[in-house]
Amino acid sequence: MDELKLVTVYAAQGMLTAEIIKGKLASAGIPALLAYESVGPIYGLTVDGLGLVRVQVPAAFATEARALIAEDDTPLDDAEGPVPFDATAST
């Protein structure tokens, strides 16, 4: 059953960066989906977690997905890099 569990491998502040990561994973054959609060994209909000978009993959692909994301050292978000994500928080 663990292979069906989704794992967050990246969290972005806004849809654009998350879509880029999802596309990169898809091009490597890794299925991914985006999880986000619906109010953020509707109103264009990117503050207080409303614009947070989590890129999730099946647990079996998590290690490969993280390695693929990490191989490009150019930050996709602000100059500070990706949004910190607490893996212990509920998804």
BELWO-V416522 format. One record per residue. N is the residue number from 1. RES is the residue in three letters. PSI is psi in radians with two decimals (none if undefined). D_LAST is the distance of its C-alpha to the last C-alpha in Angstrom with 2 decimals. Layout:
N/RES/PSI/D_LAST ; N/RES/PSI/D_LAST
This chain:
1/MET/-0.45/17.14 ; 2/ASP/-0.49/15.11 ; 3/GLU/-0.32/16.21 ; 4/LEU/-0.22/14.26 ; 5/LYS/2.38/10.88 ; 6/LEU/2.45/8.84 ; 7/VAL/2.36/8.45 ; 8/THR/2.14/7.86 ; 9/VAL/-0.19/11.56 ; 10/TYR/2.52/12.22 ; 11/ALA/2.24/11.34 ; 12/ALA/2.64/14.25 ; 13/GLN/1.53/15.78 ; 14/GLY/2.71/16.91 ; 15/MET/-0.62/17.06 ; 16/LEU/-0.90/20.13 ; 17/THR/-0.72/18.93 ; 18/ALA/-0.69/15.80 ; 19/GLU/-0.65/18.30 ; 20/ILE/-0.81/20.61 ; 21/ILE/-0.77/18.21 ; 22/LYS/-0.74/17.26 ; 23/GLY/-0.69/21.03 ; 24/LYS/-0.74/21.86 ; 25/LEU/-0.76/19.65 ; 26/ALA/-0.67/21.09 ; 27/SER/-0.35/24.56 ; 28/ALA/0.10/24.09 ; 29/GLY/0.30/23.14 ; 30/ILE/2.05/19.45 ; 31/PRO/2.38/17.41 ; 32/ALA/2.67/14.50 ; 33/LEU/2.85/12.59 ; 34/LEU/2.32/11.26 ; 35/ALA/2.25/8.28 ; 36/TYR/2.80/9.60 ; 37/GLU/2.36/11.12 ; 38/SER/-0.44/14.39 ; 39/VAL/-0.56/16.63 ; 40/GLY/-0.99/16.38 ; 41/PRO/-0.57/18.05 ; 42/ILE/-0.81/20.36 ; 43/TYR/-0.02/21.87 ; 44/GLY/0.46/21.36 ; 45/LEU/2.40/19.66 ; 46/THR/0.55/18.27 ; 47/VAL/2.74/18.39 ; 48/ASP/0.61/16.39 ; 49/GLY/-0.13/13.01 ; 50/LEU/-0.47/14.05 ; 51/GLY/0.09/14.82 ; 52/LEU/2.19/11.81 ; 53/VAL/2.14/10.99 ; 54/ARG/2.24/8.62 ; 55/VAL/2.10/10.74 ; 56/GLN/2.51/9.45 ; 57/VAL/2.79/12.16 ; 58/PRO/2.55/13.16 ; 59/ALA/-0.60/13.37 ; 60/ALA/-0.39/17.13 ; 61/PHE/-0.01/17.11 ; 62/ALA/-0.83/14.89 ; 63/THR/-0.80/18.01 ; 64/GLU/-0.72/20.06 ; 65/ALA/-0.78/17.61 ; 66/ARG/-0.70/17.32 ; 67/ALA/-0.72/21.11 ; 68/LEU/-0.72/21.73 ; 69/ILE/-0.70/19.80 ; 70/ALA/-0.35/21.60 ; 71/GLU/-0.38/25.01 ; 72/ASP/1.98/25.50 ; 73/ASP/0.07/26.23 ; 74/THR/2.06/26.44 ; 75/PRO/2.43/23.60 ; 76/LEU/-0.46/22.23 ; 77/ASP/-2.61/21.18 ; 78/ASP/3.04/23.61 ; 79/ALA/-0.32/26.05 ; 80/GLU/-0.19/23.69 ; 81/GLY/-2.91/21.36 ; 82/PRO/2.81/17.66 ; 83/VAL/2.29/15.35 ; 84/PRO/2.47/14.33 ; 85/PHE/2.29/10.74 ; 86/ASP/1.84/9.87 ; 87/ALA/-0.29/8.47 ; 88/THR/-0.24/8.79 ; 89/ALA/2.71/6.47 ; 90/SER/2.56/3.80 ; 91/THR/none/0.00
